[in-house]
Amino acid sequence: MSETPTNGSDPQPVVRLREIHKSFGSNHVLKGIDLTVHKGEHVVIFGPSGSGKSTLLRTTNLLETPDSGSVWFEGKEYGPGLDDEDHPKGKARILRQEIGMVFQQFNLFPHITALENVALALRRVKRIPRPDAEMRAATYLDRVGLLDKLGAYPTQLSGGQQQRVAIARSLVMEPKVMLFDEPTSALDPELVGEVLAVMRRLASSGMTMVVVTHEMGFGEEVGDQNIFMDDGFVVEQGGRDIYKNAQEPRTKEFLRSIL
């Protein structure tokens, strides 16, 4: 029987990945990754394209199933593998209700309004009646500064506004952890700031967050744990000083190329 991983004298982490391996065909994308995230912590993951960052994020809520290793959330293991009476594993669909995710692309339904996009999961997944779901959706759209866009369709919104709707759509499910997969990479430069402002407010509210981004200023501002990945490995991790005082040559090289 597997045992819940411990972390010395620290409180039990909200999320813990252990020895995660993931391949796509002959491409070994994740090579024994460990990740520990505590409640209220803001983890920023950065690195070159193809380093495995997005795959790691998608493994955290089992949008990608690891080939080996374990995914733990609040002391319970999730995913495939042995499942017996003494050690039952949680189901991926339950995990995804607890760990929200915002993607590079907004993935809004174009034929329904911003309000309806945010309310949809409440109605379909939580079976909340439409009036109550839309009231809650309006509250979360207000939180991201879009109360005046309730009736707008995605094509009537800017890219930054669409991404803020996508953030509200995840938040309305009241997840305990939020994952962000390069949420500003599809935006025009002048729209990046409005999305980062929402994420800063979310961080200030105490939300547990794991963010894959190339916005190093954001990482330096809010990252409690900052992780540099390359070629499927964690090369270096540390506090906010990593951006100015990286120790590993590969980290220094990467940061020089983008800062």
ZIKA-V195934 format. One line per field, one symbol per residue. phi: phi as a letter, one per 40 degrees, with the letter a starting at -180 (. if undefined). psi: psi as a letter, one per 40 degrees, with the letter a starting at -180 (. if undefined). Layout:
phi = ???
psi = ???
This chain:
phi = .cbccbbgcccdccbabbfcbabbgccccbbgcbabbcdgcbbbbbicdgchccccccccbgcbcccahbbbbfgbcbhchcabccaccccdccdcccbcabbcccfccccbcddccccdccccccfcddccccccccccccccgbccbdcccdccbcdccccccccccccccfccbbbbbfcbccccdcbcdccccccccccccgccbbbcabcccccccbccbbbbbafgbccaaacccccbbcccdccdcccccbc
psi = hiihiifbeiihidhhhhfhhhihbehhdhgfhihhhiheihhhhiiiieeeddddddddffdhhidiaihhhfehiiaiahhaddghiiiddddeddhihhididfihdeiidddddeddddddefhiddddddddddddddeffdefdeiideeiiddddddddddddddefieihhhgfeedeiideedddddddddddddeehhihhhiegddddddehdhhhhihfeihdiiaaeedddfidhddddddddde.
